[in-house]
Amino acid sequence: MASADEPMLEGAAAAPSSSSAPAHGGPAIVMVAKFGREKIELPPLSPSTTILAVKEMLTERTAVLPKRQKILGLTIKPGCGSKSSMGPPDTCRLEDLKPKGKNNINSPIITHQFILMGTPEEKIFVDPSEKDDLPDVIDDFDFDFNAGSDEWLQHVANADNLAKFTERTDVHIINEPREGKPLLVLDLDHTLLDFSSKTLQRAESFDVGQTHVAKMKRPFMDQFLSAAYRHYDLVVWSQTSWRWLETKLIELGMVSHPGYKFCFVLDKTSMFKITSTKRDGSTVQHHVKPLQLIWSKFPRWGSHNTVHLDDLARNFALNLGCGLKCTAYYRKKSKAKNDVELLGLARYLDMLATSGRSFEEVNFNEWVEVCAGKKSIDETASPVQGGDEKKPPSGGD
């Protein structure tokens, strides 16, 4: 504990007594941050502690500078100021935060849980080729998936393991789902962006610059997400580690864009391992994105109102009918600058959301024909018992 002669951190509370109550009275406040897979709990703080002081404490634990920290999941009480794209303003006091969940204003301790995003200074724009812990993003395997086949039923029969996996997987809300909105689950790499260049250089400031950003994003990415957000709640599910995922989202401005918001973000730790049979009879283990994980935690969504957009059809293995496969985007290819696929997908998703049909009835494989005006949504639909009975997306590029 600091002596009386030692200066205190500006805005920080005095060290709590054994009863955890602030010296001037009122409830003590405990701040609990979810930082990647790590849970960081700060000691009880005074209600007068500022957000800046909290950030400085978190810097000691994470090496992420306050200016790079984005705090998600905290709500400011009405009349106490407005939240910026990086979270509550630095001058906001903890007493101005709105308690959530089981917190009681008369309790001696109030707990605020939130998501902390940010990248340590030395890790900004580390080249993926220099990272050993990142999974390879490769072309689709030549899988033989047919709805109702023995291979498909084997995956479904694995429901007990999937249920246990789902139960122990946490989902941390960034923005609350909106009433009545269907769900759009989005892959990142080679679907919305290409972050695989070996020539990326570290920016001199926090603002990476429009030139760097434009090179990494698929053409019309922000327009696509803004258009989709009008009809759908958005979720990102990426096949990379959390630390690298948050770098992409923050540095590319995707968590602070005024045109769209994400409900939550899932990384590779939320993917489920299965064994699949290729058309040549050989087997291979790979990870998939089981939408059941989301549906079990958010019953408002199901196969009737969920679209999963991905460039890898193998990620649809447990939810064949919900998969909407796009062409993989590589910005080094000669045709990359002329890529307009996201504009077509935005148009298709708009027509799908306003069609009034259950998504289970619609064959997403024909989205290109619908966008070209060759078919209507109704012409690609047929009554089915469940979304997984539709024809699976093609495994080719």
C-alpha positions, 0 to 999 in steps of 0.5 A: 500500500502506498504511504501518505507521502507517495503520489496517487494515480490521478482519478484512481481510488485509494486502496480499499480497506479490508471491507472493500468499502471506499473511504468516503462511503458508497458501494465499492466497484469491481471492474472485470475485463475479458481480454482475449481468453484472459479474465482480469479483475481489478481490486474494488475501486471508488465510485469517483474513479475515472475510466482513464484510471481504469485504463491505466491499471489495465495497461499494467496488466496487458501492455496495451496503452490507454489510447489503444484500449477499446472498452465494450459492454459498459453503458452510461447512465442517462444524462451522464454523457455519451459513449464514443466509438472507443467506449465510455469517455476517459473522464467518465466516473464509475458511478456514472455507469449503469449497473447490469444483471444481478447488481443491486444499487444497495449492495456494498459492491457493484461489479461491471463486466466488459470486453477489453480490446486492444493490441500491445504496441510491439504487436501492431501489424505483426506479419502473419507469416511470422506468427507460429500460432495462426492456422492456415487458411487453405482451399476447401477440401473435396468433401462429399457432404450430402444432406441425409447421407451417412457422413452427414448423419455421423456429424449430427449423431455427435450432438452430445459432444457438441452440446458439451462444447457449446455449454462451456463456450462463452459468448460475450455481448458487444451490442445487444441483438435487435428485436425481430432481426435475422442473423448474419454470421460472417467470416473475415479472411478471404470473405470480407478482407485479405490480411495475409500480405507479407509486406504490411508495415507498422503504421507510425500512429494509431491511425493506420491510414486509409491506404493501408485499410483500403488494401486490406478490405475487400472492395465495398466491404463497409458498404456491404456491412452497412447495407446488411445491418439494416436487415440483419444482426451481425456476428463475426466468426473467424478462424484465427486467434483472438489477439489477431482477430481483434487487431483486424477489427480495431485497426480496420475500424470495423468495431467503430464504424457508424454504419454497422455494429456487431452483436459479438465476435467468435474466434477459432476457440469456438470452432468444433472439430469433426472428421470428414470423408473426402470423395476419394474415401480418405478422412480428414479432421478439420474444424467447423463453425456449428451454428447450434452454439449460437442458437442454443444461447440465443433462441431467437435465431435458428435455421429459419432466420440465419445466414452463414457467409463464408468462402469455405464450404467445409465450415458449413458441415453441421449446418448445410442449409444455412451456408452462403458461399462466396468466392475467396478474395485475394487482393494480390490477384489481378482481378481483385480491384474489379471485385464487386461480389459484396455488392451482389451479396448485399442485394441478395441478402436484402431480397432474402430478408424482405421476401417473407420466406423462412430461410430454410426454404431458400436454396442459397446456392442460386444467389447469383442467378437471383442477383442477375434477375434470372430467378426470383427468391420464390423460384429458388425456394421449396418447402422443407422440414429443416434448413439442413435438408437443402442442397449443401453449398458447392465445395469448389471456389 
